[in-house]
Amino acid sequence: MRLAFTFIFLSASAALADPQLAGRYKGIIWSSGSDGPGFTTLTVAADGSISGTYRYMDGWTPADGTLDDCRFAALILTCEWTDAYGSGAWVVRFNADRSAFEGSWYDWSIEGRHDRPEGGFKWTGDKTG
């Protein structure tokens, strides 16, 4: 009985991830007081876990970071971003075919809600391939 339960649990977990999310997205990431170009790459592992990396321009300097501890439900992907400047919540809403997203990043040091695609600092992406 335990093996059957474990198998069902693992299958349900893997089904939560959408393989269509995987890819590279080009968009806008707000930083240092203005919108700038950014790239977000999402990976969906065989076990269904989602993670990612990103690069944006901090002034004239490229800055890199990671997206971890991701969860996807009802077209909304929530992750934790981490880079040299800190960490926080990343919440974006995908369009129906998963080819683009719009959302926000939040800094954990700023009080308030950190769970909505709207209301934080701008982060967008259109799939490039």
Secondary structure, 3 states (H helix, E strand, C coil): CHHHHHHHHHHHHHHHCCHHHCEEEEEEEEECCEEEEEEEEEEECCCCCEEEEEEEEECCEEEEEEEEEEEEECCEEEEEEEECCEEEEEEEEECCCCCEEEEEEEECCCCCCCCCCCCCEEEEEEECC
